[in-house]
Amino acid sequence: MEKTLKRKTFSHWIINIIYILVGTFLMGIAFSVFLSPNKISPTGFSGIASIICNLLANANIIISPSIIYLALNAVLFIIAFKSMGKEFIILSITGVGGFSLSMFICEFIKFDVGNDLLLCALYGGLFMGFGSGLVLKSGGSTGGCDTIACMLKHHNAKITTGQLIMAIDGIIIIVSCFIYGINYGMYALVTTFIMGNVCDIVLNGVKAARAYYIITDKGDELSEAIKNNVNRGVTEINATGMYKKQSHNMLFCLVSRSQVVALKRTIKQVDPNAFMYSVNVTEAIGMGFDKLDKDNSEKKEKNIKKNKKQNINKPKAELAQVENTNPPETFAKGNNEIDN
């Protein structure tokens, strides 16, 4: 049992490291092929390294951005060593080392995109976002501003990590505007925007859901229609309109993007006078959506299949006893109803 766990842990580490190396290589392509040669500064330490290298180049001092990036992160890791966990340190060192090496290797890759800076900004943001998403999804980091923000957050709880990262990245973009010109600063903003959105898609997937709140006087009829037509559960919430002091039924329903049209069509058929509004949900975990613990759920499904195979050859009396010991299922497949 212990050997099996060790093998699983080791294989998990290897898979994470492979993902991190692939991610950092994509980031290296973004930096060395599309961004840095065209004076588009990405955010983070790579952006600082790019600015420093271009300034040194004006003084006829040629140095690779990968060396400056590695040096900046080395200093940062020494400062933040005590506040990091063992696993995070190993994966982060892999990320920083992989990104630095990829920067250096990708300097020799020549890809002619002409003078189209917007195209470089878009491609740079796409590759950088996809790569950083793979690194973060594997539990690693490429160091830089994320680590600084976490350190500062530890000393000032009133400021969120996201606000600190935005502030640091904003300073880098402003500095690039002064050094290269405002046009290059705007391209850096485009890269940052694309990078953030692509990174979110890699981390959260494209399975984003929508939460619908529906105020109607036909709650029972509408909820039944949604269950039958859309195959989603509905939760009823008691609501009172404060203008006329009238009680209404408010229905809550969480649906995937592909089910939005079916839900609207159903509401229109049952109650055209219903009032509803929706909220974007970036992540939905539970029945009918992503599973909270995929490993355990897969094991349970395998056990259920095993039991079914074993029960085929059992006598009917024994089978009836086994079935009676199992608790009844409360929800149907695809149901997201809250049990009050």
Residue pairs with C-beta under 8 A, 6 or more apart in sequence:
15 138
16 91
16 138
16 139
16 140
17 91
17 94
17 138
19 134
19 135
19 137
19 138
20 91
20 94
20 95
20 98
20 134
20 135
20 138
20 140
21 94
21 98
22 131
22 134
23 95
23 98
23 130
23 131
23 132
23 133
23 134
23 135
23 138
24 95
24 98
24 99
24 101
24 102
24 131
24 135
24 142
25 98
25 102
25 106
25 131
26 127
26 128
26 130
26 131
26 134
27 46
27 99
27 102
27 127
27 128
27 131
27 132
27 135
27 142
28 99
28 101
28 102
28 103
28 104
28 105
28 106
28 131
29 102
29 106
29 109
29 127
30 42
30 123
30 124
30 125
30 126
30 127
30 128
30 131
31 42
31 46
31 50
31 65
31 102
31 103
31 106
31 124
31 128
32 65
32 102
32 103
32 104
32 106
32 107
32 109
33 106
33 109
33 111
34 40
34 111
34 113
34 120
34 121
34 123
34 124
34 127
35 41
35 42
35 50
35 120
35 121
35 124
35 128
35 191
36 50
36 53
36 54
36 65
38 117
38 120
38 187
39 50
39 54
39 176
39 180
39 184
40 117
40 120
40 121
40 124
40 184
40 187
40 188
40 191
41 47
41 50
41 51
41 172
41 173
41 175
41 176
41 180
41 184
41 188
42 50
42 124
42 128
42 188
42 191
42 192
42 195
43 145
43 168
43 169
43 172
43 173
43 188
43 192
43 195
44 142
44 144
44 145
44 146
44 168
44 169
44 172
45 69
45 72
45 73
45 76
45 142
45 143
45 144
45 145
46 65
46 69
46 99
46 103
46 142
46 144
47 169
47 172
47 173
47 176
47 188
48 68
48 72
48 172
49 65
49 66
49 68
49 69
49 72
50 65
51 172
51 175
51 176
51 179
52 65
52 68
53 63
53 64
53 65
53 68
54 179
54 180
55 179
56 62
56 63
64 103
64 104
64 107
65 103
66 100
66 101
66 103
66 104
66 107
67 100
69 96
69 99
69 100
69 103
70 96
70 97
70 100
72 144
73 96
73 100
73 143
73 144
76 143
76 144
76 147
76 148
77 84
77 89
77 92
77 93
77 96
77 143
77 147
79 151
80 147
80 150
80 151
81 89
83 150
83 151
83 154
84 92
87 139
88 139
88 140
88 141
91 138
91 139
91 140
91 141
92 140
92 141
92 142
92 143
92 147
94 140
95 135
95 140
95 141
95 142
95 143
96 141
96 142
96 143
99 142
113 119
113 120
113 123
117 183
117 184
117 187
118 187
118 190
120 187
121 187
121 188
121 190
121 191
121 194
122 190
122 191
122 194
124 191
124 194
124 195
125 190
125 191
125 192
125 193
125 194
125 195
125 198
126 194
126 195
126 198
128 191
128 195
128 198
129 194
129 195
129 196
129 197
129 198
129 199
129 201
129 202
130 198
130 199
130 202
132 142
132 195
132 199
133 198
133 199
133 200
133 201
133 202
133 203
134 202
135 141
135 142
136 199
136 203
137 202
137 203
141 147
145 165
145 168
145 169
146 165
148 164
148 168
149 161
149 164
149 165
149 168
150 161
152 159
152 164
153 159
153 160
153 161
153 164
169 192
172 188
173 185
173 188
173 189
173 192
174 185
176 184
176 185
176 188
177 184
177 185
200 282
204 282
204 283
205 290
207 256
207 284
207 289
207 290
208 257
208 280
208 281
208 282
208 283
209 254
209 255
209 256
209 257
209 281
209 284
209 289
210 254
210 255
210 256
210 257
210 260
210 278
210 279
210 280
210 281
211 252
211 253
211 254
211 278
211 279
211 281
212 251
212 252
212 253
212 254
212 255
212 263
212 276
212 277
212 278
213 250
213 251
213 252
213 276
213 277
213 278
213 279
214 222
214 250
214 251
214 252
214 253
214 267
214 274
214 275
214 276
215 239
215 248
215 249
215 250
215 251
215 274
215 275
215 276
216 222
216 248
216 249
216 250
216 251
216 267
216 270
216 271
216 273
216 274
216 275
217 248
217 249
217 271
217 273
218 249
218 270
218 271
218 274
219 236
219 249
219 251
221 270
221 271
222 234
222 251
222 266
222 267
222 270
222 271
222 274
223 234
223 236
223 251
225 266
225 269
225 270
226 232
226 234
226 251
226 253
226 263
226 266
226 267
227 233
227 234
227 335
229 262
229 265
229 266
230 253
230 255
230 259
230 262
230 263
230 266
231 259
231 334
232 253
232 254
232 255
232 259
232 263
232 288
232 334
232 335
232 336
233 253
233 288
233 331
233 332
233 334
233 335
233 336
233 337
234 251
234 252
234 253
234 337
235 251
235 252
235 253
235 337
235 338
235 340
236 249
236 250
236 251
236 252
237 249
237 250
237 251
237 252
238 247
238 249
238 250
239 247
239 248
239 249
239 250
240 246
240 247
240 248
241 247
241 248
252 338
253 263
253 336
254 281
254 284
254 289
254 336
255 263
256 289
267 274
267 276
283 290
284 290
284 336
285 291
285 292
286 292
286 336
287 331
287 333
287 334
287 335
287 336
288 333
288 334
288 335
288 336
289 336
291 297
307 322
311 319
311 322
314 322
330 339
331 337
